[in-house]
Amino acid sequence: MRKRGLSVAKQVEVPIFYDGVEVGTHRLDLLIAETIMVELKAIKALEDVHFAVVRSYLVATRLERGLLFNFARPALEIKRMFGPLTRPFPAFLAS
């Protein structure tokens, strides 16, 4: 990815806040171009908990896109995930 000119950050720590108070941190495996988070796994099968972790990372970072890679399968397994919308609703939908 770096050869293609993308910035790649490894093991990025992201604070977790609850009601305005920092309560912990997440550690992202990879952050690509400051817009896509990547979670790397090498497990027999992806389970709901793995998807929940990625969703939690997307919420904490306010990023819209995430990738979940599983390297333990015969072919690389890739799941795309999308975070909650961080942009405000258009005025006509907010009422």
Phi and psi in radians as a Rosetta constraint file:
Dihedral C 1 N 2 CA 2 C 2 CIRCULARHARMONIC -1.116 0.35
Dihedral N 2 CA 2 C 2 N 3 CIRCULARHARMONIC -0.631 0.35
Dihedral C 2 N 3 CA 3 C 3 CIRCULARHARMONIC -1.053 0.35
Dihedral N 3 CA 3 C 3 N 4 CIRCULARHARMONIC -0.470 0.35
Dihedral C 3 N 4 CA 4 C 4 CIRCULARHARMONIC -1.582 0.35
Dihedral N 4 CA 4 C 4 N 5 CIRCULARHARMONIC 0.111 0.35
Dihedral C 4 N 5 CA 5 C 5 CIRCULARHARMONIC 1.544 0.35
Dihedral N 5 CA 5 C 5 N 6 CIRCULARHARMONIC 0.177 0.35
Dihedral C 5 N 6 CA 6 C 6 CIRCULARHARMONIC -1.573 0.35
Dihedral N 6 CA 6 C 6 N 7 CIRCULARHARMONIC 2.505 0.35
Dihedral C 6 N 7 CA 7 C 7 CIRCULARHARMONIC -1.407 0.35
Dihedral N 7 CA 7 C 7 N 8 CIRCULARHARMONIC 2.401 0.35
Dihedral C 7 N 8 CA 8 C 8 CIRCULARHARMONIC -2.291 0.35
Dihedral N 8 CA 8 C 8 N 9 CIRCULARHARMONIC 2.104 0.35
Dihedral C 8 N 9 CA 9 C 9 CIRCULARHARMONIC -1.947 0.35
Dihedral N 9 CA 9 C 9 N 10 CIRCULARHARMONIC 2.391 0.35
Dihedral C 9 N 10 CA 10 C 10 CIRCULARHARMONIC -1.906 0.35
Dihedral N 10 CA 10 C 10 N 11 CIRCULARHARMONIC 2.561 0.35
Dihedral C 10 N 11 CA 11 C 11 CIRCULARHARMONIC 0.883 0.35
Dihedral N 11 CA 11 C 11 N 12 CIRCULARHARMONIC 0.916 0.35
Dihedral C 11 N 12 CA 12 C 12 CIRCULARHARMONIC -1.380 0.35
Dihedral N 12 CA 12 C 12 N 13 CIRCULARHARMONIC 2.154 0.35
Dihedral C 12 N 13 CA 13 C 13 CIRCULARHARMONIC -1.518 0.35
Dihedral N 13 CA 13 C 13 N 14 CIRCULARHARMONIC 2.296 0.35
Dihedral C 13 N 14 CA 14 C 14 CIRCULARHARMONIC -2.179 0.35
Dihedral N 14 CA 14 C 14 N 15 CIRCULARHARMONIC 2.170 0.35
Dihedral C 14 N 15 CA 15 C 15 CIRCULARHARMONIC -1.207 0.35
Dihedral N 15 CA 15 C 15 N 16 CIRCULARHARMONIC 2.588 0.35
Dihedral C 15 N 16 CA 16 C 16 CIRCULARHARMONIC -1.927 0.35
Dihedral N 16 CA 16 C 16 N 17 CIRCULARHARMONIC 2.241 0.35
Dihedral C 16 N 17 CA 17 C 17 CIRCULARHARMONIC -2.013 0.35
Dihedral N 17 CA 17 C 17 N 18 CIRCULARHARMONIC 2.493 0.35
Dihedral C 17 N 18 CA 18 C 18 CIRCULARHARMONIC -2.284 0.35
Dihedral N 18 CA 18 C 18 N 19 CIRCULARHARMONIC 2.108 0.35
Dihedral C 18 N 19 CA 19 C 19 CIRCULARHARMONIC 0.928 0.35
Dihedral N 19 CA 19 C 19 N 20 CIRCULARHARMONIC 0.704 0.35
Dihedral C 19 N 20 CA 20 C 20 CIRCULARHARMONIC 1.426 0.35
Dihedral N 20 CA 20 C 20 N 21 CIRCULARHARMONIC 0.017 0.35
Dihedral C 20 N 21 CA 21 C 21 CIRCULARHARMONIC -1.984 0.35
Dihedral N 21 CA 21 C 21 N 22 CIRCULARHARMONIC 2.305 0.35
Dihedral C 21 N 22 CA 22 C 22 CIRCULARHARMONIC -1.229 0.35
Dihedral N 22 CA 22 C 22 N 23 CIRCULARHARMONIC 2.187 0.35
Dihedral C 22 N 23 CA 23 C 23 CIRCULARHARMONIC -2.060 0.35
Dihedral N 23 CA 23 C 23 N 24 CIRCULARHARMONIC -0.047 0.35
Dihedral C 23 N 24 CA 24 C 24 CIRCULARHARMONIC 2.955 0.35
Dihedral N 24 CA 24 C 24 N 25 CIRCULARHARMONIC -2.917 0.35
Dihedral C 24 N 25 CA 25 C 25 CIRCULARHARMONIC -2.459 0.35
Dihedral N 25 CA 25 C 25 N 26 CIRCULARHARMONIC 2.667 0.35
Dihedral C 25 N 26 CA 26 C 26 CIRCULARHARMONIC -1.841 0.35
Dihedral N 26 CA 26 C 26 N 27 CIRCULARHARMONIC 2.699 0.35
Dihedral C 26 N 27 CA 27 C 27 CIRCULARHARMONIC -2.185 0.35
Dihedral N 27 CA 27 C 27 N 28 CIRCULARHARMONIC 1.927 0.35
Dihedral C 27 N 28 CA 28 C 28 CIRCULARHARMONIC -1.367 0.35
Dihedral N 28 CA 28 C 28 N 29 CIRCULARHARMONIC 2.387 0.35
Dihedral C 28 N 29 CA 29 C 29 CIRCULARHARMONIC -1.108 0.35
Dihedral N 29 CA 29 C 29 N 30 CIRCULARHARMONIC -0.889 0.35
Dihedral C 29 N 30 CA 30 C 30 CIRCULARHARMONIC -2.465 0.35
Dihedral N 30 CA 30 C 30 N 31 CIRCULARHARMONIC 2.559 0.35
Dihedral C 30 N 31 CA 31 C 31 CIRCULARHARMONIC -2.233 0.35
Dihedral N 31 CA 31 C 31 N 32 CIRCULARHARMONIC 2.029 0.35
Dihedral C 31 N 32 CA 32 C 32 CIRCULARHARMONIC -1.770 0.35
Dihedral N 32 CA 32 C 32 N 33 CIRCULARHARMONIC 2.151 0.35
Dihedral C 32 N 33 CA 33 C 33 CIRCULARHARMONIC 0.908 0.35
Dihedral N 33 CA 33 C 33 N 34 CIRCULARHARMONIC 0.491 0.35
Dihedral C 33 N 34 CA 34 C 34 CIRCULARHARMONIC 0.971 0.35
Dihedral N 34 CA 34 C 34 N 35 CIRCULARHARMONIC 0.372 0.35
Dihedral C 34 N 35 CA 35 C 35 CIRCULARHARMONIC -2.313 0.35
Dihedral N 35 CA 35 C 35 N 36 CIRCULARHARMONIC -0.348 0.35
Dihedral C 35 N 36 CA 36 C 36 CIRCULARHARMONIC -2.242 0.35
Dihedral N 36 CA 36 C 36 N 37 CIRCULARHARMONIC 2.169 0.35
Dihedral C 36 N 37 CA 37 C 37 CIRCULARHARMONIC -1.694 0.35
Dihedral N 37 CA 37 C 37 N 38 CIRCULARHARMONIC 2.512 0.35
Dihedral C 37 N 38 CA 38 C 38 CIRCULARHARMONIC -2.192 0.35
Dihedral N 38 CA 38 C 38 N 39 CIRCULARHARMONIC 2.246 0.35
Dihedral C 38 N 39 CA 39 C 39 CIRCULARHARMONIC -1.915 0.35
Dihedral N 39 CA 39 C 39 N 40 CIRCULARHARMONIC 2.215 0.35
Dihedral C 39 N 40 CA 40 C 40 CIRCULARHARMONIC -1.837 0.35
Dihedral N 40 CA 40 C 40 N 41 CIRCULARHARMONIC 2.328 0.35
Dihedral C 40 N 41 CA 41 C 41 CIRCULARHARMONIC -2.327 0.35
Dihedral N 41 CA 41 C 41 N 42 CIRCULARHARMONIC 2.735 0.35
Dihedral C 41 N 42 CA 42 C 42 CIRCULARHARMONIC -2.446 0.35
Dihedral N 42 CA 42 C 42 N 43 CIRCULARHARMONIC 1.323 0.35
Dihedral C 42 N 43 CA 43 C 43 CIRCULARHARMONIC -2.308 0.35
Dihedral N 43 CA 43 C 43 N 44 CIRCULARHARMONIC 2.817 0.35
Dihedral C 43 N 44 CA 44 C 44 CIRCULARHARMONIC -1.040 0.35
Dihedral N 44 CA 44 C 44 N 45 CIRCULARHARMONIC -0.788 0.35
Dihedral C 44 N 45 CA 45 C 45 CIRCULARHARMONIC -2.633 0.35
Dihedral N 45 CA 45 C 45 N 46 CIRCULARHARMONIC 2.469 0.35
Dihedral C 45 N 46 CA 46 C 46 CIRCULARHARMONIC -1.247 0.35
Dihedral N 46 CA 46 C 46 N 47 CIRCULARHARMONIC 2.435 0.35
Dihedral C 46 N 47 CA 47 C 47 CIRCULARHARMONIC -2.131 0.35
Dihedral N 47 CA 47 C 47 N 48 CIRCULARHARMONIC 2.977 0.35
Dihedral C 47 N 48 CA 48 C 48 CIRCULARHARMONIC -0.950 0.35
Dihedral N 48 CA 48 C 48 N 49 CIRCULARHARMONIC -0.634 0.35
Dihedral C 48 N 49 CA 49 C 49 CIRCULARHARMONIC -1.083 0.35
Dihedral N 49 CA 49 C 49 N 50 CIRCULARHARMONIC -0.604 0.35
Dihedral C 49 N 50 CA 50 C 50 CIRCULARHARMONIC -1.173 0.35
Dihedral N 50 CA 50 C 50 N 51 CIRCULARHARMONIC -0.671 0.35
Dihedral C 50 N 51 CA 51 C 51 CIRCULARHARMONIC -1.210 0.35
Dihedral N 51 CA 51 C 51 N 52 CIRCULARHARMONIC -0.647 0.35
Dihedral C 51 N 52 CA 52 C 52 CIRCULARHARMONIC -1.117 0.35
Dihedral N 52 CA 52 C 52 N 53 CIRCULARHARMONIC -0.672 0.35
Dihedral C 52 N 53 CA 53 C 53 CIRCULARHARMONIC -1.093 0.35
Dihedral N 53 CA 53 C 53 N 54 CIRCULARHARMONIC -0.809 0.35
Dihedral C 53 N 54 CA 54 C 54 CIRCULARHARMONIC -1.104 0.35
Dihedral N 54 CA 54 C 54 N 55 CIRCULARHARMONIC -0.734 0.35
Dihedral C 54 N 55 CA 55 C 55 CIRCULARHARMONIC -1.039 0.35
Dihedral N 55 CA 55 C 55 N 56 CIRCULARHARMONIC -0.736 0.35
Dihedral C 55 N 56 CA 56 C 56 CIRCULARHARMONIC -1.092 0.35
Dihedral N 56 CA 56 C 56 N 57 CIRCULARHARMONIC -0.724 0.35
Dihedral C 56 N 57 CA 57 C 57 CIRCULARHARMONIC -1.092 0.35
Dihedral N 57 CA 57 C 57 N 58 CIRCULARHARMONIC -0.730 0.35
Dihedral C 57 N 58 CA 58 C 58 CIRCULARHARMONIC -1.126 0.35
Dihedral N 58 CA 58 C 58 N 59 CIRCULARHARMONIC -0.698 0.35
Dihedral C 58 N 59 CA 59 C 59 CIRCULARHARMONIC -1.136 0.35
Dihedral N 59 CA 59 C 59 N 60 CIRCULARHARMONIC -0.806 0.35
Dihedral C 59 N 60 CA 60 C 60 CIRCULARHARMONIC -1.116 0.35
Dihedral N 60 CA 60 C 60 N 61 CIRCULARHARMONIC -0.623 0.35
Dihedral C 60 N 61 CA 61 C 61 CIRCULARHARMONIC -1.594 0.35
Dihedral N 61 CA 61 C 61 N 62 CIRCULARHARMONIC -0.237 0.35
Dihedral C 61 N 62 CA 62 C 62 CIRCULARHARMONIC 1.065 0.35
Dihedral N 62 CA 62 C 62 N 63 CIRCULARHARMONIC 0.457 0.35
Dihedral C 62 N 63 CA 63 C 63 CIRCULARHARMONIC -1.479 0.35
Dihedral N 63 CA 63 C 63 N 64 CIRCULARHARMONIC 2.715 0.35
Dihedral C 63 N 64 CA 64 C 64 CIRCULARHARMONIC -1.728 0.35
Dihedral N 64 CA 64 C 64 N 65 CIRCULARHARMONIC -0.304 0.35
Dihedral C 64 N 65 CA 65 C 65 CIRCULARHARMONIC -2.287 0.35
Dihedral N 65 CA 65 C 65 N 66 CIRCULARHARMONIC 2.425 0.35
Dihedral C 65 N 66 CA 66 C 66 CIRCULARHARMONIC -2.482 0.35
Dihedral N 66 CA 66 C 66 N 67 CIRCULARHARMONIC 2.696 0.35
Dihedral C 66 N 67 CA 67 C 67 CIRCULARHARMONIC -2.190 0.35
Dihedral N 67 CA 67 C 67 N 68 CIRCULARHARMONIC 2.441 0.35
Dihedral C 67 N 68 CA 68 C 68 CIRCULARHARMONIC -2.079 0.35
Dihedral N 68 CA 68 C 68 N 69 CIRCULARHARMONIC 1.984 0.35
Dihedral C 68 N 69 CA 69 C 69 CIRCULARHARMONIC -1.840 0.35
Dihedral N 69 CA 69 C 69 N 70 CIRCULARHARMONIC 2.352 0.35
Dihedral C 69 N 70 CA 70 C 70 CIRCULARHARMONIC -2.114 0.35
Dihedral N 70 CA 70 C 70 N 71 CIRCULARHARMONIC 1.967 0.35
Dihedral C 70 N 71 CA 71 C 71 CIRCULARHARMONIC -1.552 0.35
Dihedral N 71 CA 71 C 71 N 72 CIRCULARHARMONIC -0.068 0.35
Dihedral C 71 N 72 CA 72 C 72 CIRCULARHARMONIC -1.525 0.35
Dihedral N 72 CA 72 C 72 N 73 CIRCULARHARMONIC -0.002 0.35
Dihedral C 72 N 73 CA 73 C 73 CIRCULARHARMONIC -1.598 0.35
Dihedral N 73 CA 73 C 73 N 74 CIRCULARHARMONIC 2.794 0.35
Dihedral C 73 N 74 CA 74 C 74 CIRCULARHARMONIC -0.983 0.35
Dihedral N 74 CA 74 C 74 N 75 CIRCULARHARMONIC -0.640 0.35
Dihedral C 74 N 75 CA 75 C 75 CIRCULARHARMONIC -2.059 0.35
Dihedral N 75 CA 75 C 75 N 76 CIRCULARHARMONIC 2.464 0.35
Dihedral C 75 N 76 CA 76 C 76 CIRCULARHARMONIC -0.924 0.35
Dihedral N 76 CA 76 C 76 N 77 CIRCULARHARMONIC 2.225 0.35
Dihedral C 76 N 77 CA 77 C 77 CIRCULARHARMONIC -1.730 0.35
Dihedral N 77 CA 77 C 77 N 78 CIRCULARHARMONIC 2.181 0.35
Dihedral C 77 N 78 CA 78 C 78 CIRCULARHARMONIC -2.192 0.35
Dihedral N 78 CA 78 C 78 N 79 CIRCULARHARMONIC 2.241 0.35
Dihedral C 78 N 79 CA 79 C 79 CIRCULARHARMONIC -2.090 0.35
Dihedral N 79 CA 79 C 79 N 80 CIRCULARHARMONIC 2.248 0.35
Dihedral C 79 N 80 CA 80 C 80 CIRCULARHARMONIC -1.587 0.35
Dihedral N 80 CA 80 C 80 N 81 CIRCULARHARMONIC 2.442 0.35
Dihedral C 80 N 81 CA 81 C 81 CIRCULARHARMONIC -2.346 0.35
Dihedral N 81 CA 81 C 81 N 82 CIRCULARHARMONIC 2.622 0.35
Dihedral C 81 N 82 CA 82 C 82 CIRCULARHARMONIC -2.166 0.35
Dihedral N 82 CA 82 C 82 N 83 CIRCULARHARMONIC 2.362 0.35
Dihedral C 82 N 83 CA 83 C 83 CIRCULARHARMONIC -1.468 0.35
Dihedral N 83 CA 83 C 83 N 84 CIRCULARHARMONIC 3.104 0.35
Dihedral C 83 N 84 CA 84 C 84 CIRCULARHARMONIC -1.149 0.35
Dihedral N 84 CA 84 C 84 N 85 CIRCULARHARMONIC 2.629 0.35
Dihedral C 84 N 85 CA 85 C 85 CIRCULARHARMONIC -1.121 0.35
Dihedral N 85 CA 85 C 85 N 86 CIRCULARHARMONIC 2.239 0.35
Dihedral C 85 N 86 CA 86 C 86 CIRCULARHARMONIC -1.761 0.35
Dihedral N 86 CA 86 C 86 N 87 CIRCULARHARMONIC -0.156 0.35
Dihedral C 86 N 87 CA 87 C 87 CIRCULARHARMONIC -1.492 0.35
Dihedral N 87 CA 87 C 87 N 88 CIRCULARHARMONIC 2.602 0.35
Dihedral C 87 N 88 CA 88 C 88 CIRCULARHARMONIC -1.158 0.35
Dihedral N 88 CA 88 C 88 N 89 CIRCULARHARMONIC 2.671 0.35
Dihedral C 88 N 89 CA 89 C 89 CIRCULARHARMONIC -1.154 0.35
Dihedral N 89 CA 89 C 89 N 90 CIRCULARHARMONIC 2.605 0.35
Dihedral C 89 N 90 CA 90 C 90 CIRCULARHARMONIC -1.030 0.35
Dihedral N 90 CA 90 C 90 N 91 CIRCULARHARMONIC 2.639 0.35
Dihedral C 90 N 91 CA 91 C 91 CIRCULARHARMONIC -0.940 0.35
Dihedral N 91 CA 91 C 91 N 92 CIRCULARHARMONIC -0.667 0.35
Dihedral C 91 N 92 CA 92 C 92 CIRCULARHARMONIC -1.259 0.35
Dihedral N 92 CA 92 C 92 N 93 CIRCULARHARMONIC -0.262 0.35
Dihedral C 92 N 93 CA 93 C 93 CIRCULARHARMONIC -1.701 0.35
Dihedral N 93 CA 93 C 93 N 94 CIRCULARHARMONIC -0.233 0.35
Dihedral C 93 N 94 CA 94 C 94 CIRCULARHARMONIC -1.366 0.35
Dihedral N 94 CA 94 C 94 N 95 CIRCULARHARMONIC -0.239 0.35
